[in-house]
Amino acid sequence: MSDLNGNWDIRLEFLRGKARHSAQLELEGEDLKGRYRSQYGEQEVHGRVQGNVVEMPVGIHYQACGCSYGFRGKVEGDVIRGEVNMGEYWTGSWEARKGS
């Protein structure tokens, strides 16, 4: 298993568009925690890692609106790739690369 602690650059691809976000993550056993940053601000992360599978729900809130991102992906070295479920806003793909 790779070291998931640190800063990650996240690229998201949706049905109609792309976005770049980031996260600072810490792994303690199977518990993943940290901070998630998007154009709408910064939120806490509380997820799980089992083997090389990462599950990370993130609630994105801006003013009176919100969206839940359900990240699920596989770790391969300093890269995590997978699918993000946004409920009523469909699904997309994501890739995170560990920063320096």
Secondary structure, 3 states (H helix, E strand, C coil): CCCCCEEEEEEEEECCEEEEEEEEEEEECCEEEEEEEECCEEEEEEEEEECCEEEEEEEEEECCEEEEEEEEEEEECCEEEEEEECHHHCEEEEEEEECC
